[in-house]
């Protein structure tokens, strides 16, 4: 029984090595589903023209970001 167990363990180990080597050779981008960038808005659609014009003139500007929702920090504690 001891020889049989060692043989099964060797066969299992060999098969796992072959499987891992095969998976490492397959390119990951072919497995993953590529998302379409057509639906994503560009930065020009999100940023106002006034802000873009200021940036092109000065190359450095300050601005504030206003969020539509606020986080309730009391609930986080």
Protein Blocks (a to p, Z undefined) as FASTA:
>chain_A
ZZmmmmmmmmmmmmmmmmmmmmmmpcfklmpccddfklpccfklmpcfklmmmmmmnopa
cdddddfbdcdfklmZZ
